[in-house]
Amino acid sequence: MIQSGRETGTIEDLDVERVTGDLLSREDVYHAVQGADYVIHTAANTQIWPGRSELIWKINFDAVTYIADAVQEYGISRYIHVGTANSFGPGTKDAPGTEENGYTDHRYRLDYQDSKHAAQEYLLQRHKLEGLPVLILNPGFMLGAWDSKPGAGEMLLAIHEGRTPGYAPGGKMYVAASDVSRTAADALTAGQEGECYILGGENLSYREAFAMMAEVTGSSTPSLKIPAFAVWLYGLWGSVSAAILRREPNLSLAMARISNADCYYSSRKAREELNFSPGPVKDGMRACFEWLQKHGYTKTAT
């Protein structure tokens, strides 16, 4: 489903049927869903600056209600909703978070996390009360090709261009985007409706992740360990200066707090019930960087 007037050059070569429409139009959503056997919903607004935005809620929550209504209206067999692992409380490497952990990211006051969690709770309630045939996938930090924004690939570019001198104390769960997309297809006929499945490849500290990215991009590994208080102060300065200058900061206070935290998760449930078998995260990083090079995002385009 493609918004009218949007540039779609990055997917022009894909063998898919295109439907024009806007997620914020109930009529367009119904038109897109009608006649389908299944629905996989991947679209989201991942904006983190400013942290509060009405548009984020319209895309990440309101549109979800339209899709749920259309799925039931047309008797769709199964609705795969791609959420985020952040909808569950994280853990440490030794005791990673699971689907049983309660939501804790409200502390960061970011509408992205709050809206994704609210949409997840809404869908689970619709399943419980009305039998909505929904299954929710909760991937970690995805890296792969076709990253046209770029999104996660911006971290690879920063490492490649030497814009990341050091690393924060925390870490997160990474996964190759191709593993998530393959599992989304598998979930059309596997897994249990009304359930959530965390999808992650590897839990890596920022030191470990940046070293891997440096290897993939042929760059120097960031070697400076930045203390948590320094990351926090830099994020505070970023938020204050951005509010004054009205431009997006390199690091906001919310993102600084996240960077200092351990955000690790377990994919055990997905492995057992969806046969989720992720490959090396390095493969996702390599696919992402090679795609960015090929499409002119780096100074060494090929």
C-alpha positions as CSV (number, residue, x, y, z in Angstrom):
1,M,0.0,0.0,0.0
2,I,1.6,3.2,-1.2
3,Q,0.6,6.8,-0.3
4,S,-0.4,8.8,-3.4
5,G,2.4,10.9,-4.8
6,R,5.1,9.3,-2.8
7,E,8.5,8.4,-4.4
8,T,8.9,4.6,-4.5
9,G,12.1,4.2,-6.4
10,T,13.6,1.8,-3.8
11,I,10.9,-0.8,-4.4
12,E,10.2,-0.3,-8.1
13,D,11.9,-3.6,-9.0
14,L,9.9,-5.7,-6.5
15,D,7.4,-8.1,-7.9
16,V,4.4,-6.9,-5.9
17,E,0.9,-5.6,-6.6
18,R,0.6,-2.0,-5.5
19,V,-2.5,-0.3,-4.0
20,T,-2.6,3.5,-3.7
21,G,-4.0,4.8,-0.5
22,D,-3.4,6.5,2.8
23,L,-3.3,4.7,6.2
24,L,-5.1,7.6,7.8
25,S,-8.1,7.1,5.5
26,R,-10.5,4.4,6.8
27,E,-11.9,4.1,3.2
28,D,-8.5,3.6,1.7
29,V,-7.6,0.9,4.3
30,Y,-10.8,-1.0,3.6
31,H,-10.0,-0.8,-0.1
32,A,-6.5,-2.2,0.4
33,V,-7.7,-5.0,2.6
34,Q,-10.7,-6.1,0.6
35,G,-10.0,-9.3,-1.4
36,A,-6.9,-10.3,0.6
37,D,-6.4,-13.6,2.4
38,Y,-4.0,-12.2,5.0
39,V,-2.7,-8.8,6.2
40,I,0.8,-8.0,7.3
41,H,1.1,-4.5,8.8
42,T,4.6,-3.2,9.0
43,A,4.1,0.6,8.7
44,A,4.9,2.9,11.6
45,N,6.1,6.3,12.5
46,T,9.3,5.8,14.4
47,Q,10.0,9.5,15.1
48,I,11.8,10.2,18.3
49,W,12.1,14.0,18.0
50,P,10.0,15.7,19.0
51,G,9.1,13.0,21.4
52,R,5.4,14.0,21.4
53,S,3.4,14.2,18.2
54,E,-0.3,13.8,17.3
55,L,0.7,12.4,13.9
56,I,2.6,9.5,15.6
57,W,-0.6,8.4,17.3
58,K,-2.6,8.7,14.1
59,I,-0.3,6.4,12.3
60,N,0.7,4.0,15.0
61,F,-2.7,3.7,16.7
62,D,-5.6,5.1,14.7
63,A,-4.6,3.3,11.5
64,V,-4.3,0.1,13.4
65,T,-8.0,0.4,14.5
66,Y,-9.0,0.8,10.8
67,I,-7.0,-2.3,9.8
68,A,-8.5,-4.3,12.6
69,D,-12.0,-3.3,11.6
70,A,-11.3,-4.1,7.9
71,V,-9.8,-7.5,8.9
72,Q,-13.0,-8.5,10.7
73,E,-15.3,-6.9,8.0
74,Y,-13.8,-9.0,5.2
75,G,-13.1,-12.2,7.2
76,I,-9.3,-12.1,6.8
77,S,-7.7,-15.4,7.8
78,R,-4.9,-13.8,9.9
79,Y,-3.6,-10.4,10.7
80,I,0.2,-10.1,11.4
81,H,1.0,-6.9,13.2
82,V,4.6,-5.9,13.5
83,G,5.1,-4.1,16.8
84,T,8.3,-3.6,18.8
85,A,10.2,-5.4,21.5
86,N,10.1,-2.1,23.4
87,S,6.5,-3.0,24.3
88,F,7.9,-5.3,26.9
89,G,10.3,-4.5,29.8
90,P,13.9,-5.3,28.9
91,G,16.4,-7.2,30.9
92,T,20.1,-7.9,31.2
93,K,22.1,-10.3,29.1
94,D,21.9,-12.9,31.8
95,A,18.2,-12.4,32.4
96,P,16.8,-10.9,29.1
97,G,13.3,-9.6,28.9
98,T,10.4,-11.8,27.7
99,E,6.8,-11.4,26.6
100,E,5.8,-11.7,30.2
101,N,7.6,-8.5,31.2
102,G,5.4,-5.4,31.7
103,Y,5.8,-2.2,29.7
104,T,8.4,0.2,31.1
105,D,9.3,2.5,28.3
106,H,6.7,5.1,29.4
107,R,9.5,6.5,31.5
108,Y,11.1,7.9,28.4
109,R,8.0,10.0,27.4
110,L,8.2,9.1,23.7
111,D,5.0,8.8,21.7
112,Y,6.6,6.2,19.4
113,Q,7.0,3.6,22.2
114,D,3.7,4.6,23.9
115,S,1.7,4.4,20.8
116,K,3.1,1.1,19.7
117,H,2.4,-0.4,23.1
118,A,-1.1,1.1,23.1
119,A,-1.8,-0.4,19.7
120,Q,-0.6,-3.8,20.9
121,E,-2.9,-3.8,23.9
122,Y,-5.8,-2.7,21.7
123,L,-5.3,-5.6,19.3
124,L,-4.9,-8.2,22.1
125,Q,-8.1,-6.9,23.7
126,R,-9.9,-7.1,20.3
127,H,-8.7,-10.7,20.0
128,K,-9.9,-11.6,23.5
129,L,-13.3,-10.0,23.2
130,E,-14.1,-10.4,19.5
131,G,-11.8,-13.1,18.2
132,L,-9.7,-10.8,16.0
133,P,-7.3,-13.2,14.2
134,V,-4.2,-11.2,15.1
135,L,-0.6,-12.3,15.9
136,I,2.0,-9.8,16.9
137,L,5.7,-9.8,16.1
138,N,8.0,-7.7,18.3
139,P,11.3,-7.3,16.6
140,G,14.4,-5.6,18.0
141,F,16.7,-3.2,16.2
142,M,16.5,-4.3,12.5
143,L,19.2,-3.9,10.0
144,G,19.0,-4.8,6.3
145,A,18.7,-3.7,2.7
146,W,16.1,-1.2,1.3
147,D,16.8,1.2,4.2
148,S,15.9,4.2,2.1
149,K,15.4,6.8,4.9
150,P,18.0,5.7,6.1
151,G,16.7,4.5,9.5
152,A,18.9,1.9,11.4
153,G,21.4,2.3,8.6
154,E,22.2,5.8,9.8
155,M,24.2,4.1,12.6
156,L,26.3,2.3,10.1
157,L,26.9,5.5,8.2
158,A,28.0,7.3,11.3
159,I,30.5,4.5,12.1
160,H,31.7,4.5,8.5
161,E,32.2,8.3,8.4
162,G,33.9,8.5,11.8
163,R,31.0,10.5,13.4
164,T,30.9,8.1,16.4
165,P,34.0,8.5,18.6
166,G,32.8,6.4,21.4
167,Y,30.1,4.2,22.9
168,A,27.5,4.5,25.7
169,P,27.4,1.9,28.6
170,G,24.2,0.3,27.4
171,G,23.2,-2.1,24.7
172,K,20.2,-3.6,22.8
173,M,18.9,-6.5,20.8
174,Y,19.7,-6.6,17.1
175,V,18.2,-8.7,14.3
176,A,18.6,-8.9,10.5
177,A,15.5,-7.5,8.8
178,S,15.4,-10.4,6.4
179,D,14.9,-12.8,9.4
180,V,12.0,-10.7,10.6
181,S,10.3,-10.6,7.1
182,R,10.7,-14.3,6.6
183,T,9.2,-15.0,10.0
184,A,6.3,-12.6,9.2
185,A,5.5,-14.9,6.3
186,D,5.9,-18.0,8.4
187,A,3.5,-16.6,11.0
188,L,0.7,-16.5,8.5
189,T,0.2,-20.2,9.3
190,A,2.3,-20.8,12.4
191,G,2.2,-19.6,16.0
192,Q,-0.9,-18.7,18.0
193,E,-3.3,-15.9,17.5
194,G,-3.6,-13.5,20.4
195,E,0.1,-14.0,21.2
196,C,3.2,-11.8,20.9
197,Y,6.6,-13.0,19.8
198,I,9.9,-11.2,20.4
199,L,12.2,-11.5,17.4
200,G,15.9,-10.8,18.1
201,G,19.2,-12.1,16.7
202,E,21.8,-11.1,19.2
203,N,22.0,-9.0,22.4
204,L,25.0,-6.7,22.0
205,S,26.5,-3.9,24.0
206,Y,27.1,-0.7,22.1
207,R,30.8,-1.5,22.3
208,E,30.2,-4.9,20.7
209,A,27.8,-3.6,18.1
210,F,30.0,-0.7,17.0
211,A,33.0,-3.0,16.7
212,M,30.9,-5.3,14.4
213,M,29.7,-2.4,12.4
214,A,33.2,-1.1,12.0
215,E,34.3,-4.4,10.7
216,V,31.5,-4.5,8.2
217,T,32.1,-1.0,6.9
218,G,35.9,-1.3,7.0
219,S,36.2,1.5,9.5
220,S,38.0,2.2,12.7
221,T,36.3,0.8,15.8
222,P,35.0,3.6,18.2
223,S,37.2,3.1,21.3
224,L,36.2,5.7,23.8
225,K,33.9,4.5,26.6
226,I,31.7,7.4,27.4
227,P,30.5,7.5,31.0
228,A,26.7,7.4,31.6
229,F,26.6,10.9,33.2
230,A,28.4,12.4,30.1
231,V,25.9,10.7,27.8
232,W,23.1,12.1,29.9
233,L,24.5,15.6,29.9
234,Y,25.1,15.5,26.1
235,G,21.5,14.4,25.6
236,L,20.2,17.1,27.9
237,W,22.1,19.7,26.0
238,G,20.9,18.3,22.7
239,S,17.2,18.5,23.8
240,V,17.6,22.1,25.2
241,S,19.5,23.4,22.1
242,A,17.1,21.7,19.7
243,A,14.1,23.3,21.4
244,I,15.7,26.7,21.1
245,L,17.1,26.3,17.5
246,R,14.1,24.2,16.4
247,R,16.1,21.4,14.8
248,E,16.6,17.8,15.5
249,P,19.4,17.0,17.9
250,N,22.1,14.5,17.4
251,L,21.1,13.0,20.7
252,S,18.1,13.9,22.8
253,L,17.8,13.4,26.5
254,A,15.4,10.5,26.0
255,M,17.7,8.7,23.6
256,A,20.6,9.4,26.0
257,R,18.7,7.6,28.8
258,I,18.0,4.7,26.5
259,S,21.6,4.5,25.4
260,N,22.7,4.1,29.0
261,A,20.3,1.2,29.6
262,D,20.5,-2.5,29.1
263,C,17.7,-3.3,26.6
264,Y,18.1,-7.0,26.1
265,Y,15.4,-9.6,25.2
266,S,14.9,-13.3,24.7
267,S,13.4,-14.8,21.5
268,R,12.9,-18.2,23.1
269,K,9.1,-18.2,22.5
270,A,9.5,-17.3,18.8
271,R,12.1,-20.0,18.4
272,E,9.8,-22.6,19.9
273,E,6.5,-21.7,18.4
274,L,7.4,-19.9,15.1
275,N,10.6,-21.9,14.3
276,F,12.4,-18.5,14.4
277,S,16.0,-19.2,13.5
278,P,17.9,-16.0,12.9
279,G,21.2,-15.8,11.1
280,P,24.2,-13.7,12.2
281,V,23.3,-10.0,12.8
282,K,26.5,-9.2,10.9
283,D,24.8,-10.4,7.8
284,G,22.0,-7.9,8.3
285,M,24.6,-5.1,8.8
286,R,26.5,-6.1,5.7
287,A,23.3,-6.3,3.6
288,C,22.3,-2.8,4.9
289,F,25.7,-1.2,4.2
290,E,26.1,-2.8,0.8
291,W,22.6,-1.5,-0.2
292,L,23.5,2.0,1.1
293,Q,26.7,2.0,-0.9
294,K,25.0,0.8,-4.1
295,H,22.4,3.5,-3.8
296,G,24.8,6.4,-3.2
297,Y,24.4,7.0,0.5
298,T,28.1,6.8,1.2
299,K,31.2,8.4,-0.3
300,T,32.3,5.0,-1.6
301,A,29.1,4.2,-3.7
302,T,29.5,1.3,-6.0
